[in-house]
Amino acid sequence: MISRKKRRDLDRMAHIDNTTGIKNRRSFDEAVTQIGNEPVSGDFVLLSSDLNELKQVNDTMGHEAGDELIIAAAHCLNSIMEPYGGVFRVGGDEFAAIGHIPREARQAVFDRIRENCELWIGSCGQKLSISVGYVAAEEISDPTLKDLRVEAERRMDEAKTRYYRETGHDRRGARSGLNK
């Protein structure tokens, strides 16, 4: 028989990302399953995000500096999104958030994410930059969570493309003279 403490510890290991301390992909998948295929509505929001230039940081400063970026991104997103819902590490440098954010608060919430990222500087001097795409249920007619995921990821990809075009970097971490 497993003790309550042992069961709690096992549940935590199964649902919390060890590196960042936030909910993991398994937790995200369970939340998605719980929401199901029914349309979502109102102020329900899904956020998709991805770190910019993680490969460059790993290649030039080492994986510890890259891990520091991932941890900082998780803490930045979680500290701002926590009152509205959950943040999940769904891949190496990919995060998702689901929750309810009133329309009048949305822009301020996402501006705070951007501002907090811009202020963060790592121990090796690395900067935190995250491409974010988000969509609210009220933007799409009778959306399912899958519809929101597709749109949020499309918007995140647009933000990532814009970031690399504006900075002159390419996605492989090399400097480009051709603002692609």
Helices and strands as residue ranges (DSSP letters): H 4-15, H 25-35, E 44-51, H 54-61, H 63-81, E 85-89, E 94-100, H 103-119, E 130-136, G 137-139, H 145-167
